[in-house]
């Protein structure tokens, strides 16, 4: 599984490094709306693959509770994956993944997990910026996103 992931990343010409744990692969993405870090967790023994995109903006402690509701509403709109927030440090990330027992873990499958994850993360960075930095309501932030997507 890890070899297939590395092959996919090499074919995309994305630079990556190993994480502290041997089953973790780390790399950065420069999206059109901001930069973020990606973590691929390939667990060969348990047969799962999890992909995380972590946005650089952290939510301050006083905004975490309101962001939980916003993230829930955002997740409801999404057909795939989910945003999460870490209560301890305000980290916001998008997660996709699957159990791989009995399936062919190939580059096409990997692409279908990673690419939508990166797309959704990059798409929603402006929403989180507006919620955290500009004190916009979720409805205000989503109107800007919806308007942008209509063009």
VMD Tcl script that builds the backbone (N, CA, C; Angstrom):
set m [mol new atoms 453]
animate dup $m
set s [atomselect $m all]
$s set {name element resname resid chain x y z} {
  {N N UNK 1 A 0.829 -1.201 0.000}
  {CA C UNK 1 A 0.000 0.000 0.000}
  {C C UNK 1 A 0.869 1.259 0.000}
  {N N UNK 2 A 1.883 1.266 0.851}
  {CA C UNK 2 A 2.764 2.428 0.930}
  {C C UNK 2 A 3.512 2.638 -0.384}
  {N N UNK 3 A 3.925 1.558 -1.020}
  {CA C UNK 3 A 4.614 1.663 -2.312}
  {C C UNK 3 A 3.692 2.267 -3.367}
  {N N UNK 4 A 2.416 1.896 -3.364}
  {CA C UNK 4 A 1.453 2.463 -4.316}
  {C C UNK 4 A 1.264 3.951 -4.074}
  {N N UNK 5 A 1.196 4.345 -2.816}
  {CA C UNK 5 A 1.059 5.765 -2.490}
  {C C UNK 5 A 2.276 6.549 -2.965}
  {N N UNK 6 A 3.463 6.046 -2.690}
  {CA C UNK 6 A 4.684 6.736 -3.120}
  {C C UNK 6 A 4.749 6.820 -4.642}
  {N N UNK 7 A 4.342 5.759 -5.311}
  {CA C UNK 7 A 4.326 5.773 -6.772}
  {C C UNK 7 A 3.373 6.847 -7.296}
  {N N UNK 8 A 2.186 6.957 -6.685}
  {CA C UNK 8 A 1.233 7.996 -7.083}
  {C C UNK 8 A 1.840 9.382 -6.886}
  {N N UNK 9 A 2.432 9.623 -5.728}
  {CA C UNK 9 A 3.025 10.938 -5.446}
  {C C UNK 9 A 4.185 11.241 -6.386}
  {N N UNK 10 A 4.998 10.242 -6.672}
  {CA C UNK 10 A 6.103 10.422 -7.622}
  {C C UNK 10 A 5.571 10.756 -9.015}
  {N N UNK 11 A 4.519 10.069 -9.441}
  {CA C UNK 11 A 3.939 10.334 -10.760}
  {C C UNK 11 A 3.321 11.735 -10.845}
  {N N UNK 12 A 2.863 12.264 -9.713}
  {CA C UNK 12 A 2.336 13.636 -9.669}
  {C C UNK 12 A 3.467 14.660 -9.557}
  {N N UNK 13 A 4.680 14.172 -9.346}
  {CA C UNK 13 A 5.867 14.999 -9.123}
  {C C UNK 13 A 5.705 15.881 -7.888}
  {N N UNK 14 A 5.111 15.301 -6.848}
  {CA C UNK 14 A 4.961 15.983 -5.560}
  {C C UNK 14 A 6.078 15.524 -4.633}
  {N N UNK 15 A 6.785 16.471 -4.066}
  {CA C UNK 15 A 7.835 16.158 -3.095}
  {C C UNK 15 A 7.183 15.796 -1.768}
  {N N UNK 16 A 7.736 14.822 -1.089}
  {CA C UNK 16 A 7.173 14.370 0.179}
  {C C UNK 16 A 8.288 13.876 1.075}
  {N N UNK 17 A 7.962 13.705 2.337}
  {CA C UNK 17 A 8.913 13.153 3.289}
  {C C UNK 17 A 8.191 12.158 4.194}
  {N N UNK 18 A 8.984 11.330 4.858}
  {CA C UNK 18 A 8.419 10.382 5.815}
  {C C UNK 18 A 8.116 11.122 7.109}
  {N N UNK 19 A 7.056 10.684 7.771}
  {CA C UNK 19 A 6.733 11.224 9.076}
  {C C UNK 19 A 7.506 10.501 10.164}
  {N N UNK 20 A 7.217 10.845 11.417}
  {CA C UNK 20 A 7.870 10.171 12.545}
  {C C UNK 20 A 7.585 8.678 12.526}
  {N N UNK 21 A 6.379 8.339 12.151}
  {CA C UNK 21 A 5.977 6.945 12.026}
  {C C UNK 21 A 6.216 6.528 10.571}
  {N N UNK 22 A 6.686 5.334 10.349}
  {CA C UNK 22 A 7.044 4.903 8.986}
  {C C UNK 22 A 5.866 4.841 8.025}
  {N N UNK 23 A 4.635 4.777 8.547}
  {CA C UNK 23 A 3.472 4.705 7.659}
  {C C UNK 23 A 2.901 6.083 7.326}
  {N N UNK 24 A 3.576 7.155 7.759}
  {CA C UNK 24 A 3.115 8.514 7.466}
  {C C UNK 24 A 3.948 9.149 6.364}
  {N N UNK 25 A 3.257 9.783 5.423}
  {CA C UNK 25 A 3.894 10.549 4.357}
  {C C UNK 25 A 3.392 11.987 4.490}
  {N N UNK 26 A 4.299 12.949 4.432}
  {CA C UNK 26 A 3.976 14.358 4.629}
  {C C UNK 26 A 4.368 15.175 3.399}
  {N N UNK 27 A 3.519 16.136 3.039}
  {CA C UNK 27 A 3.877 17.072 1.975}
  {C C UNK 27 A 2.988 18.301 2.063}
  {N N UNK 28 A 3.413 19.354 1.404}
  {CA C UNK 28 A 2.651 20.595 1.400}
  {C C UNK 28 A 1.995 20.840 0.052}
  {N N UNK 29 A 0.917 21.611 0.103}
  {CA C UNK 29 A 0.197 22.001 -1.116}
  {C C UNK 29 A 0.073 23.520 -1.129}
  {N N UNK 30 A 0.365 24.109 -2.283}
  {CA C UNK 30 A 0.119 25.534 -2.497}
  {C C UNK 30 A -1.145 25.626 -3.346}
  {N N UNK 31 A -2.283 25.818 -2.682}
  {CA C UNK 31 A -3.555 25.905 -3.383}
  {C C UNK 31 A -3.812 27.307 -3.882}
  {N N UNK 32 A -4.883 27.488 -4.604}
  {CA C UNK 32 A -5.217 28.820 -5.113}
  {C C UNK 32 A -5.736 29.730 -4.000}
  {N N UNK 33 A -6.200 29.152 -2.885}
  {CA C UNK 33 A -6.726 29.945 -1.774}
  {C C UNK 33 A -5.842 29.935 -0.542}
  {N N UNK 34 A -4.747 29.196 -0.582}
  {CA C UNK 34 A -3.834 29.146 0.556}
  {C C UNK 34 A -3.002 27.880 0.566}
  {N N UNK 35 A -2.032 27.866 1.439}
  {CA C UNK 35 A -1.147 26.722 1.584}
  {C C UNK 35 A -1.632 25.848 2.736}
  {N N UNK 36 A -1.414 24.547 2.611}
  {CA C UNK 36 A -1.770 23.646 3.692}
  {C C UNK 36 A -0.896 22.410 3.652}
  {N N UNK 37 A -0.849 21.718 4.779}
  {CA C UNK 37 A -0.034 20.520 4.921}
  {C C UNK 37 A -0.901 19.279 4.757}
  {N N UNK 38 A -0.331 18.254 4.143}
  {CA C UNK 38 A -1.044 16.999 3.934}
  {C C UNK 38 A -0.318 15.860 4.640}
  {N N UNK 39 A -1.118 14.955 5.180}
  {CA C UNK 39 A -0.594 13.781 5.864}
  {C C UNK 39 A -1.326 12.560 5.312}
  {N N UNK 40 A -0.567 11.620 4.792}
  {CA C UNK 40 A -1.130 10.357 4.332}
  {C C UNK 40 A -0.722 9.282 5.334}
  {N N UNK 41 A -1.714 8.593 5.865}
  {CA C UNK 41 A -1.481 7.542 6.854}
  {C C UNK 41 A -1.904 6.211 6.236}
  {N N UNK 42 A -0.921 5.377 5.922}
  {CA C UNK 42 A -1.172 4.079 5.302}
  {C C UNK 42 A -0.857 3.009 6.344}
  {N N UNK 43 A -1.884 2.332 6.812}
  {CA C UNK 43 A -1.684 1.295 7.810}
  {C C UNK 43 A -1.872 -0.061 7.146}
  {N N UNK 44 A -0.745 -0.677 6.804}
  {CA C UNK 44 A -0.766 -1.955 6.083}
  {C C UNK 44 A -1.360 -3.068 6.951}
  {N N UNK 45 A -1.064 -3.045 8.238}
  {CA C UNK 45 A -1.536 -4.112 9.128}
  {C C UNK 45 A -3.054 -4.055 9.305}
  {N N UNK 46 A -3.588 -2.867 9.568}
  {CA C UNK 46 A -5.036 -2.718 9.767}
  {C C UNK 46 A -5.785 -2.475 8.469}
  {N N UNK 47 A -5.044 -2.313 7.373}
  {CA C UNK 47 A -5.625 -2.152 6.034}
  {C C UNK 47 A -6.509 -0.915 5.910}
  {N N UNK 48 A -5.981 0.241 6.341}
  {CA C UNK 48 A -6.716 1.474 6.102}
  {C C UNK 48 A -5.785 2.550 5.559}
  {N N UNK 49 A -6.401 3.502 4.894}
  {CA C UNK 49 A -5.704 4.665 4.343}
  {C C UNK 49 A -6.493 5.897 4.730}
  {N N UNK 50 A -5.829 6.824 5.418}
  {CA C UNK 50 A -6.450 8.088 5.820}
  {C C UNK 50 A -5.602 9.211 5.253}
  {N N UNK 51 A -6.278 10.207 4.676}
  {CA C UNK 51 A -5.588 11.365 4.118}
  {C C UNK 51 A -6.132 12.624 4.780}
  {N N UNK 52 A -5.224 13.451 5.299}
  {CA C UNK 52 A -5.590 14.687 5.986}
  {C C UNK 52 A -4.964 15.886 5.302}
  {N N UNK 53 A -5.731 16.953 5.177}
  {CA C UNK 53 A -5.200 18.247 4.766}
  {C C UNK 53 A -5.440 19.200 5.924}
  {N N UNK 54 A -4.363 19.791 6.414}
  {CA C UNK 54 A -4.414 20.632 7.604}
  {C C UNK 54 A -4.179 22.076 7.195}
  {N N UNK 55 A -5.199 22.921 7.413}
  {CA C UNK 55 A -5.025 24.320 7.027}
  {C C UNK 55 A -4.142 25.013 8.066}
  {N N UNK 56 A -3.430 26.027 7.622}
  {CA C UNK 56 A -2.471 26.703 8.494}
  {C C UNK 56 A -3.105 27.592 9.552}
  {N N UNK 57 A -4.301 28.045 9.300}
  {CA C UNK 57 A -4.974 28.934 10.240}
  {C C UNK 57 A -5.537 28.134 11.408}
  {N N UNK 58 A -5.178 28.523 12.612}
  {CA C UNK 58 A -5.708 27.876 13.807}
  {C C UNK 58 A -6.821 28.735 14.394}
  {N N UNK 59 A -7.839 28.066 14.895}
  {CA C UNK 59 A -8.944 28.782 15.530}
  {C C UNK 59 A -8.549 29.137 16.958}
  {N N UNK 60 A -8.726 30.399 17.343}
  {CA C UNK 60 A -8.462 30.741 18.746}
  {C C UNK 60 A -9.489 30.069 19.649}
  {N N UNK 61 A -9.103 29.875 20.887}
  {CA C UNK 61 A -9.942 29.146 21.840}
  {C C UNK 61 A -11.349 29.708 21.934}
  {N N UNK 62 A -11.484 31.032 21.865}
  {CA C UNK 62 A -12.809 31.641 22.020}
  {C C UNK 62 A -13.724 31.443 20.806}
  {N N UNK 63 A -13.190 30.910 19.707}
  {CA C UNK 63 A -14.014 30.683 18.510}
  {C C UNK 63 A -14.277 29.215 18.221}
  {N N UNK 64 A -13.669 28.330 18.985}
  {CA C UNK 64 A -13.788 26.902 18.704}
  {C C UNK 64 A -15.235 26.439 18.790}
  {N N UNK 65 A -15.958 26.834 19.812}
  {CA C UNK 65 A -17.349 26.381 19.972}
  {C C UNK 65 A -18.216 26.802 18.781}
  {N N UNK 66 A -18.073 28.049 18.340}
  {CA C UNK 66 A -18.887 28.493 17.208}
  {C C UNK 66 A -18.464 27.805 15.917}
  {N N UNK 67 A -17.192 27.481 15.802}
  {CA C UNK 67 A -16.710 26.785 14.604}
  {C C UNK 67 A -17.196 25.341 14.542}
  {N N UNK 68 A -17.445 24.741 15.683}
  {CA C UNK 68 A -17.957 23.365 15.686}
  {C C UNK 68 A -19.293 23.315 14.951}
  {N N UNK 69 A -20.182 24.264 15.254}
  {CA C UNK 69 A -21.465 24.310 14.547}
  {C C UNK 69 A -21.295 24.615 13.076}
  {N N UNK 70 A -20.378 25.524 12.763}
  {CA C UNK 70 A -20.124 25.869 11.360}
  {C C UNK 70 A -19.590 24.660 10.599}
  {N N UNK 71 A -18.661 23.940 11.205}
  {CA C UNK 71 A -18.090 22.764 10.551}
  {C C UNK 71 A -19.169 21.713 10.327}
  {N N UNK 72 A -20.061 21.547 11.291}
  {CA C UNK 72 A -21.156 20.589 11.122}
  {C C UNK 72 A -22.026 20.976 9.921}
  {N N UNK 73 A -22.343 22.246 9.778}
  {CA C UNK 73 A -23.157 22.706 8.648}
  {C C UNK 73 A -22.408 22.552 7.324}
  {N N UNK 74 A -21.115 22.828 7.333}
  {CA C UNK 74 A -20.304 22.655 6.123}
  {C C UNK 74 A -20.279 21.176 5.733}
  {N N UNK 75 A -20.027 20.299 6.706}
  {CA C UNK 75 A -19.964 18.859 6.424}
  {C C UNK 75 A -21.260 18.338 5.833}
  {N N UNK 76 A -22.376 18.902 6.272}
  {CA C UNK 76 A -23.671 18.458 5.763}
  {C C UNK 76 A -23.794 18.709 4.260}
  {N N UNK 77 A -23.118 19.743 3.772}
  {CA C UNK 77 A -23.149 20.102 2.354}
  {C C UNK 77 A -22.279 19.193 1.490}
  {N N UNK 78 A -21.318 18.512 2.106}
  {CA C UNK 78 A -20.304 17.774 1.359}
  {C C UNK 78 A -20.728 16.337 1.077}
  {N N UNK 79 A -20.479 15.864 -0.135}
  {CA C UNK 79 A -20.814 14.478 -0.451}
  {C C UNK 79 A -19.738 13.486 -0.015}
  {N N UNK 80 A -18.567 13.993 0.405}
  {CA C UNK 80 A -17.410 13.125 0.601}
  {C C UNK 80 A -16.471 13.772 1.613}
  {N N UNK 81 A -16.017 13.028 2.600}
  {CA C UNK 81 A -15.052 13.532 3.568}
  {C C UNK 81 A -15.695 14.437 4.608}
  {N N UNK 82 A -14.849 14.952 5.502}
  {CA C UNK 82 A -15.362 15.846 6.531}
  {C C UNK 82 A -14.263 16.735 7.113}
  {N N UNK 83 A -14.683 17.923 7.536}
  {CA C UNK 83 A -13.792 18.806 8.282}
  {C C UNK 83 A -13.873 18.438 9.748}
  {N N UNK 84 A -12.757 18.662 10.460}
  {CA C UNK 84 A -12.671 18.411 11.889}
  {C C UNK 84 A -11.909 19.561 12.524}
  {N N UNK 85 A -12.137 19.759 13.814}
  {CA C UNK 85 A -11.372 20.755 14.556}
  {C C UNK 85 A -10.861 20.112 15.840}
  {N N UNK 86 A -9.628 20.405 16.175}
  {CA C UNK 86 A -9.019 19.900 17.404}
  {C C UNK 86 A -9.316 20.892 18.523}
  {N N UNK 87 A -10.033 20.440 19.524}
  {CA C UNK 87 A -10.372 21.309 20.659}
  {C C UNK 87 A -9.127 21.854 21.355}
  {N N UNK 88 A -8.078 21.059 21.401}
  {CA C UNK 88 A -6.885 21.425 22.164}
  {C C UNK 88 A -6.098 22.583 21.549}
  {N N UNK 89 A -5.996 22.591 20.218}
  {CA C UNK 89 A -5.130 23.606 19.606}
  {C C UNK 89 A -5.784 24.394 18.465}
  {N N UNK 90 A -7.049 24.116 18.146}
  {CA C UNK 90 A -7.748 24.856 17.104}
  {C C UNK 90 A -7.391 24.460 15.684}
  {N N UNK 91 A -6.647 23.368 15.534}
  {CA C UNK 91 A -6.280 22.907 14.191}
  {C C UNK 91 A -7.534 22.465 13.433}
  {N N UNK 92 A -7.612 22.893 12.176}
  {CA C UNK 92 A -8.727 22.518 11.311}
  {C C UNK 92 A -8.157 21.683 10.170}
  {N N UNK 93 A -8.809 20.558 9.918}
  {CA C UNK 93 A -8.318 19.674 8.873}
  {C C UNK 93 A -9.496 19.030 8.151}
  {N N UNK 94 A -9.198 18.551 6.938}
  {CA C UNK 94 A -10.179 17.803 6.161}
  {C C UNK 94 A -9.684 16.370 6.071}
  {N N UNK 95 A -10.586 15.402 6.264}
  {CA C UNK 95 A -10.192 13.995 6.305}
  {C C UNK 95 A -10.998 13.177 5.300}
  {N N UNK 96 A -10.271 12.338 4.571}
  {CA C UNK 96 A -10.870 11.318 3.718}
  {C C UNK 96 A -10.128 10.016 3.987}
  {N N UNK 97 A -10.741 8.911 3.659}
  {CA C UNK 97 A -10.055 7.648 3.856}
  {C C UNK 97 A -10.972 6.474 3.596}
  {N N UNK 98 A -10.397 5.277 3.712}
  {CA C UNK 98 A -11.179 4.075 3.546}
  {C C UNK 98 A -10.431 2.873 4.094}
  {N N UNK 99 A -11.200 1.847 4.403}
  {CA C UNK 99 A -10.613 0.556 4.733}
  {C C UNK 99 A -10.299 -0.137 3.417}
  {N N UNK 100 A -9.151 -0.795 3.347}
  {CA C UNK 100 A -8.663 -1.343 2.082}
  {C C UNK 100 A -8.601 -2.862 2.068}
  {N N UNK 101 A -9.221 -3.498 3.007}
  {CA C UNK 101 A -9.176 -4.956 3.062}
  {C C UNK 101 A -9.941 -5.550 1.874}
  {N N UNK 102 A -9.249 -6.369 1.101}
  {CA C UNK 102 A -9.894 -7.068 -0.003}
  {C C UNK 102 A -10.083 -6.244 -1.262}
  {N N UNK 103 A -9.489 -5.058 -1.342}
  {CA C UNK 103 A -9.595 -4.259 -2.567}
  {C C UNK 103 A -8.203 -3.963 -3.108}
  {N N UNK 104 A -8.148 -3.654 -4.373}
  {CA C UNK 104 A -6.892 -3.322 -5.038}
  {C C UNK 104 A -6.544 -1.865 -4.729}
  {N N UNK 105 A -5.555 -1.677 -3.868}
  {CA C UNK 105 A -5.119 -0.329 -3.484}
  {C C UNK 105 A -4.173 0.189 -4.563}
  {N N UNK 106 A -4.763 0.800 -5.584}
  {CA C UNK 106 A -3.975 1.242 -6.735}
  {C C UNK 106 A -3.968 2.768 -6.841}
  {N N UNK 107 A -3.246 3.278 -7.816}
  {CA C UNK 107 A -3.092 4.728 -7.957}
  {C C UNK 107 A -4.418 5.426 -8.268}
  {N N UNK 108 A -5.302 4.798 -8.997}
  {CA C UNK 108 A -6.608 5.396 -9.282}
  {C C UNK 108 A -7.412 5.573 -7.998}
  {N N UNK 109 A -7.405 4.573 -7.160}
  {CA C UNK 109 A -8.091 4.660 -5.871}
  {C C UNK 109 A -7.470 5.754 -5.006}
  {N N UNK 110 A -6.157 5.804 -4.960}
  {CA C UNK 110 A -5.449 6.820 -4.179}
  {C C UNK 110 A -5.821 8.212 -4.675}
  {N N UNK 111 A -5.826 8.387 -5.977}
  {CA C UNK 111 A -6.197 9.686 -6.559}
  {C C UNK 111 A -7.611 10.083 -6.148}
  {N N UNK 112 A -8.529 9.133 -6.117}
  {CA C UNK 112 A -9.921 9.431 -5.759}
  {C C UNK 112 A -10.102 9.752 -4.281}
  {N N UNK 113 A -9.120 9.462 -3.463}
  {CA C UNK 113 A -9.144 9.849 -2.049}
  {C C UNK 113 A -8.437 11.193 -1.856}
  {N N UNK 114 A -7.293 11.370 -2.499}
  {CA C UNK 114 A -6.458 12.552 -2.267}
  {C C UNK 114 A -6.972 13.793 -2.992}
  {N N UNK 115 A -7.277 13.688 -4.276}
  {CA C UNK 115 A -7.608 14.883 -5.066}
  {C C UNK 115 A -8.864 15.602 -4.564}
  {N N UNK 116 A -9.973 14.897 -4.287}
  {CA C UNK 116 A -11.126 15.626 -3.737}
  {C C UNK 116 A -10.823 16.255 -2.379}
  {N N UNK 117 A -10.008 15.591 -1.577}
  {CA C UNK 117 A -9.621 16.139 -0.279}
  {C C UNK 117 A -8.929 17.488 -0.462}
  {N N UNK 118 A -7.950 17.518 -1.339}
  {CA C UNK 118 A -7.213 18.759 -1.597}
  {C C UNK 118 A -8.150 19.827 -2.164}
  {N N UNK 119 A -9.032 19.426 -3.064}
  {CA C UNK 119 A -9.974 20.367 -3.677}
  {C C UNK 119 A -10.888 20.994 -2.621}
  {N N UNK 120 A -11.484 20.160 -1.758}
  {CA C UNK 120 A -12.385 20.696 -0.732}
  {C C UNK 120 A -11.632 21.574 0.262}
  {N N UNK 121 A -10.443 21.157 0.649}
  {CA C UNK 121 A -9.660 21.962 1.586}
  {C C UNK 121 A -9.392 23.336 0.991}
  {N N UNK 122 A -8.897 23.377 -0.235}
  {CA C UNK 122 A -8.586 24.651 -0.866}
  {C C UNK 122 A -9.845 25.498 -1.061}
  {N N UNK 123 A -10.947 24.872 -1.413}
  {CA C UNK 123 A -12.201 25.592 -1.634}
  {C C UNK 123 A -12.698 26.263 -0.360}
  {N N UNK 124 A -12.552 25.596 0.780}
  {CA C UNK 124 A -13.129 26.113 2.022}
  {C C UNK 124 A -12.169 26.952 2.859}
  {N N UNK 125 A -10.914 27.091 2.468}
  {CA C UNK 125 A -9.993 27.964 3.206}
  {C C UNK 125 A -10.552 29.382 3.335}
  {N N UNK 126 A -11.093 29.993 2.258}
  {CA C UNK 126 A -11.644 31.348 2.417}
  {C C UNK 126 A -12.804 31.412 3.423}
  {N N UNK 127 A -13.591 30.358 3.506}
  {CA C UNK 127 A -14.694 30.337 4.477}
  {C C UNK 127 A -14.132 30.383 5.891}
  {N N UNK 128 A -13.127 29.556 6.173}
  {CA C UNK 128 A -12.531 29.563 7.512}
  {C C UNK 128 A -11.815 30.876 7.798}
  {N N UNK 129 A -11.186 31.463 6.788}
  {CA C UNK 129 A -10.565 32.778 6.978}
  {C C UNK 129 A -11.604 33.812 7.377}
  {N N UNK 130 A -12.746 33.796 6.708}
  {CA C UNK 130 A -13.799 34.765 7.028}
  {C C UNK 130 A -14.392 34.519 8.406}
  {N N UNK 131 A -14.568 33.272 8.772}
  {CA C UNK 131 A -15.130 32.955 10.085}
  {C C UNK 131 A -14.184 33.348 11.223}
  {N N UNK 132 A -12.903 33.088 11.029}
  {CA C UNK 132 A -11.929 33.299 12.107}
  {C C UNK 132 A -11.356 34.714 12.097}
  {N N UNK 133 A -10.936 35.191 10.940}
  {CA C UNK 133 A -10.232 36.478 10.871}
  {C C UNK 133 A -11.160 37.676 10.697}
  {N N UNK 134 A -12.271 37.459 10.001}
  {CA C UNK 134 A -13.156 38.588 9.688}
  {C C UNK 134 A -14.452 38.561 10.497}
  {N N UNK 135 A -14.591 37.582 11.375}
  {CA C UNK 135 A -15.777 37.470 12.239}
  {C C UNK 135 A -17.091 37.437 11.469}
  {N N UNK 136 A -17.069 36.855 10.277}
  {CA C UNK 136 A -18.297 36.710 9.491}
  {C C UNK 136 A -19.123 35.561 10.052}
  {N N UNK 137 A -20.407 35.625 9.782}
  {CA C UNK 137 A -21.256 34.487 10.122}
  {C C UNK 137 A -21.045 33.414 9.052}
  {N N UNK 138 A -21.464 32.207 9.360}
  {CA C UNK 138 A -21.332 31.141 8.376}
  {C C UNK 138 A -22.135 31.452 7.123}
  {N N UNK 139 A -23.334 31.972 7.288}
  {CA C UNK 139 A -24.155 32.309 6.113}
  {C C UNK 139 A -23.460 33.333 5.233}
  {N N UNK 140 A -22.833 34.341 5.841}
  {CA C UNK 140 A -22.107 35.347 5.056}
  {C C UNK 140 A -20.924 34.715 4.322}
  {N N UNK 141 A -20.182 33.881 5.022}
  {CA C UNK 141 A -19.006 33.240 4.417}
  {C C UNK 141 A -19.407 32.301 3.286}
  {N N UNK 142 A -20.483 31.567 3.484}
  {CA C UNK 142 A -20.919 30.632 2.442}
  {C C UNK 142 A -21.507 31.343 1.238}
  {N N UNK 143 A -22.119 32.514 1.425}
  {CA C UNK 143 A -22.641 33.279 0.288}
  {C C UNK 143 A -21.510 33.672 -0.650}
  {N N UNK 144 A -20.394 34.074 -0.080}
  {CA C UNK 144 A -19.241 34.433 -0.905}
  {C C UNK 144 A -18.751 33.200 -1.656}
  {N N UNK 145 A -18.672 32.060 -0.989}
  {CA C UNK 145 A -18.253 30.818 -1.624}
  {C C UNK 145 A -19.219 30.411 -2.721}
  {N N UNK 146 A -20.507 30.430 -2.421}
  {CA C UNK 146 A -21.521 30.047 -3.413}
  {C C UNK 146 A -21.494 30.970 -4.614}
  {N N UNK 147 A -21.321 32.273 -4.377}
  {CA C UNK 147 A -21.253 33.237 -5.468}
  {C C UNK 147 A -20.037 32.965 -6.351}
  {N N UNK 148 A -18.910 32.663 -5.716}
  {CA C UNK 148 A -17.684 32.366 -6.457}
  {C C UNK 148 A -17.845 31.093 -7.294}
  {N N UNK 149 A -18.529 30.075 -6.759}
  {CA C UNK 149 A -18.691 28.811 -7.470}
  {C C UNK 149 A -19.658 28.935 -8.638}
  {N N UNK 150 A -20.562 29.906 -8.594}
  {CA C UNK 150 A -21.517 30.099 -9.693}
  {C C UNK 150 A -20.854 30.644 -10.934}
  {N N UNK 151 A -19.730 31.328 -10.774}
  {CA C UNK 151 A -19.037 31.956 -11.923}
  {C C UNK 151 A -18.315 30.954 -12.755}
}
mol reanalyze $m
mol bondsrecalc $m
mol representation Tube
mol addrep $m
